[in-house]
Amino acid sequence: MLTVTSTAIDGVKVVTPKSIADSRGAFCETYNQERFAEHGITANFVQDNQSASAAIGTIRGLHFQGHPAAQAKLIRVLKGRIFDVAVDLRRSSPTYGKWVAEEVSAENRKQIFIPIGFAHGFCTLEIGTHVFYKASAFYSPLNDFGIAWDDPDLGIDWPVAPSNATLSDKDRRMPAFRSLPGYFE
């Protein structure tokens, strides 16, 4: 049992599992292939990943994998809260270069489905945030790419000032959106 809501960009969806609470606590089914398929989410997930971020304002992204290892992702938060972003990299899409964002938290139980053809990133909004995501292709260093999180051409309204953001060295060196070849023609 779940609710699936479309976003302003075709293909990116917000999935909210139904939680059943009783005196012991709560239970929810976070993934069911048949239920997801009923809502048009047919990715075959092959890998699970989890990150832990100590500080508020930690940025991870904007990442994607190109073909033949392109990935769809299903993101959820196990502890804490994030500002989750998907950027459309599909050149033929009417929303090419546009982004959508959603607050995802352990409390609201929302999950974000991001199809192939998008860059993904997030900013932590709480100390000690843990993010879990499923991927539809295995990690491939040869096909691992990204774009600058703070690229002015994208204009993402991040909830952290650049001077307060915590990033990896790799994420600090990501190229500009304009410089990307057509990974998803």
Helices and strands as residue ranges (DSSP letters): E 2-6, E 13-17, E 19-22, E 25-28, H 33-38, E 47-53, E 59-65, E 73-79, E 81-88, E 99-105, E 111-114, E 118-124, E 129-135, G 141-143, E 144-146, G 162-164, H 169-172, G 177-179
